[in-house]
Amino acid sequence: IIQNCELKNYQGVAVNSKGEDHHITVRRCHIHHSSVGVGEAFYIGKQDGSVTPHHWLIENNLIHDTAGQQGDGIELKYGVHSSIVRDNVVYHTQYPAILCYGVTGDNAARERSNLIEGNLVFETKEGIGAYADAIVCNNIVFDCDLGYLSRAHPKPPQNLEVYNNTFYNCGALAFLGWSEARHCRFVNNAAYDIKRGVRLQGSGTFVNNVG
């Protein structure tokens, strides 16, 4: 458990995991003003999906002003599963505030999806990027170039449940490579002042949204 800590003016990554780490809690931390290196607040897993960290709980943190080469806020790499990112405030990040790539393999991927819930995200290039195997609900995203993005990386979007979110004053919402057959759903969301509109490439369930 890492809690009630302040991490600031750091070089590289504030909270970094590249092993089979599991059942880790990071809560009520203030992470801000990275300077050089990749500059991310959280980097969990590896780019190639060769490790599978799981059951991380990242909650009630304040994250802002991440810079450097990347400057993401909370990044769950390909392979991270069964983890929760909730009730965080993330703003002024250079790249995505919250980014989730998906679970390795297809077997039981829906049961091992990651949960992104109740976060407040604003004033960043990309608000929430959930590419596969994620439940994204009850978040508020505003003043971002991309309010929401999903795309094929490294596998096609699948097992995405995006509901009860509010998107306001964003450049666009982008759903790339979606498929009804792969269980992609965008339901009961509010989207207002989306400057370039909603970009859907593919299919999926889009019902009961307002904007």
Salt bridges, closest charged atoms under 4 A:
GLU6 OE2 - HIS30 ND1 3.89
GLU6 OE2 - HIS32 NE2 2.72
GLU59 OE2 - ARG27 NE 2.91
GLU59 OE1 - ARG86 NE 2.83
ASP65 OD2 - HIS33 NE2 3.83
ASP65 OD2 - HIS64 ND1 2.57
ASP65 OD1 - HIS92 ND1 3.46
GLU75 OE2 - LYS77 NZ 2.76
GLU123 OE1 - HIS92 NE2 2.50
ASP133 OD2 - LYS155 NZ 2.74
ASP145 OD1 - ARG196 NH1 3.40
GLU161 OE2 - ARG110 NH2 3.87
GLU161 OE1 - ARG185 NE 3.22
